[in-house]
Amino acid sequence: QVQLVESGGGLVQPGGSLRLSCAASGFAFRNYAMSWYRQAPGKERELVATITKGGDSLNYADSVKGRFTISRDNAKSTVYLQMNSLKPEDTAVYYCKAAFYYTNYWGQGTQVTVSS
């Protein structure tokens, strides 16, 4: 069974940090590019960050550049999103996605709330 399980979300104050994890199983993780998306209530799902299958290329949305870092550990079949200097605008459900050509897998999401 293919599974992507996000963890690490929660409530944090503005300026704080969180580290999200996405543990994959049931497919060849090393062959898939990985991405983090987020969706706030009433808004369109937004691409936050991507990382290639070997981890050699990273891309970020302008809104998170300099604050978020995506990484992966192929030996552990896990992708991470380190989020620093969090803002209320970062509040959303964060989703992990695996992509290999036209095959896409999605996690169920984890809630991140940034509030004082």
Buried (B, 14 or more C-beta within 10 A) or exposed (E): EEEBBBBBBEEBEEEBEBBBBBBBEEBEBEEBBBBBBBBBEEEEEBEBBBBEBEBEEEEBBEEBEEBBBBBBEBEEBBBBBBBBEBEEEBBBBBBBBBBBEEEEBBBEBBEBBBEE
